[in-house]
Amino acid sequence: MYLDIQHFGVLLALAFVLAAAFYHADLHRRALAEARHLTRRHGLTLLDESIILAKIRIDKRLRMLRIYRFEFSSLGDRRYRGELTLRGKQVIRSELEPFKVAVEVERLQ
């Protein structure tokens, strides 16, 4: 059995698609882990345990940026938005929409 150039091209394209899919899945897992960490650090709840790829863009230095969005809650009464920007596997920006916090007031006695 031998491989001609056409079959080799198909196999190469298939390998590229599979590698891209695994890389995207890895970035998605990384973004989800970062969203979990960010919300826990601020005492928030990551809603639906999910994150979505909202946008892909290219920066000035021709590097691909992926923008992920998620929702969180502070007091359980409302949904707020959060956003992460990844360049490769590195988180370069995280942003949380302003949210309500519970304030405990001690009684003066």
C-alpha positions as CSV (number, residue, x, y, z in Angstrom):
1,M,0.0,0.0,0.0
2,Y,1.3,3.4,-0.8
3,L,0.1,7.0,-0.2
4,D,-0.2,9.3,-3.1
5,I,-0.1,13.1,-2.7
6,Q,-3.9,13.5,-2.6
7,H,-4.3,11.0,0.3
8,F,-1.4,12.6,2.1
9,G,-3.0,16.0,1.8
10,V,-6.3,14.7,3.2
11,L,-4.5,13.0,6.1
12,L,-2.6,16.2,6.8
13,A,-5.7,18.3,6.8
14,L,-7.5,15.8,9.1
15,A,-4.5,15.9,11.5
16,F,-4.6,19.7,11.5
17,V,-8.3,19.8,12.3
18,L,-7.9,17.3,15.1
19,A,-5.0,19.2,16.6
20,A,-6.9,22.5,16.4
21,A,-9.9,20.9,18.1
22,F,-7.8,19.6,21.0
23,Y,-6.0,22.9,21.4
24,H,-9.4,24.8,21.5
25,A,-10.7,22.3,24.1
26,D,-7.6,22.8,26.2
27,L,-8.0,26.6,26.0
28,H,-11.7,26.3,27.0
29,R,-10.7,24.2,30.0
30,R,-8.1,26.8,31.0
31,A,-10.6,29.7,30.7
32,L,-13.2,27.8,32.7
33,A,-10.6,27.1,35.5
34,E,-9.6,30.7,35.5
35,A,-13.3,31.8,35.8
36,R,-13.7,29.5,38.7
37,H,-10.6,30.8,40.4
38,L,-11.6,34.4,39.8
39,T,-15.1,34.0,41.2
40,R,-14.0,32.0,44.2
41,R,-11.3,34.6,45.0
42,H,-14.0,37.3,45.2
43,G,-16.5,35.1,47.1
44,L,-18.8,34.8,44.1
45,T,-20.6,31.9,42.5
46,L,-19.9,30.9,38.9
47,L,-23.3,30.3,37.4
48,D,-24.1,27.2,35.3
49,E,-20.4,26.2,35.6
50,S,-20.0,27.3,32.0
51,I,-18.1,29.8,29.9
52,I,-18.5,30.7,26.2
53,L,-16.1,31.8,23.5
54,A,-17.6,35.2,22.6
55,K,-15.0,36.6,20.2
56,I,-11.7,35.9,18.5
57,R,-9.7,38.8,17.3
58,I,-6.1,39.7,16.3
59,D,-4.1,42.3,18.3
60,K,-1.6,44.8,16.9
61,R,1.2,42.3,16.9
62,L,-0.9,39.8,14.9
63,R,-1.5,37.5,17.9
64,M,-4.8,35.7,18.4
65,L,-6.9,36.8,21.4
66,R,-9.8,34.8,22.6
67,I,-12.5,36.5,24.6
68,Y,-14.6,34.3,26.9
69,R,-17.7,35.3,28.8
70,F,-19.4,33.9,31.8
71,E,-22.0,34.7,34.4
72,F,-21.7,34.9,38.2
73,S,-23.8,35.9,41.2
74,S,-22.8,37.6,44.4
75,L,-25.9,37.3,46.6
76,G,-27.8,34.7,44.5
77,D,-30.4,37.2,43.4
78,R,-29.0,38.4,40.1
79,R,-26.8,37.4,37.3
80,Y,-23.7,39.5,36.5
81,R,-21.3,39.2,33.5
82,G,-17.6,38.4,33.6
83,E,-15.1,38.3,30.8
84,L,-11.6,36.8,30.3
85,T,-9.2,37.5,27.5
86,L,-6.6,34.8,26.6
87,R,-3.6,35.2,24.4
88,G,-2.5,31.6,23.9
89,K,-2.9,30.0,27.3
90,Q,-2.1,33.2,29.2
91,V,-4.9,35.2,30.7
92,I,-4.1,38.8,29.9
93,R,-7.3,40.5,31.2
94,S,-10.2,39.6,33.5
95,E,-13.2,41.8,34.1
96,L,-16.2,41.5,36.4
97,E,-19.3,43.6,36.1
98,P,-19.9,45.7,39.2
99,F,-21.9,43.6,41.7
100,K,-23.7,44.0,45.0
101,V,-22.0,42.8,48.2
102,A,-23.5,41.9,51.5
103,V,-22.6,44.4,54.2
104,E,-22.7,43.3,57.8
105,V,-23.3,46.1,60.2
106,E,-22.4,45.4,63.8
107,R,-24.7,46.8,66.4
108,L,-23.3,49.5,68.6
109,Q,-23.9,48.6,72.2
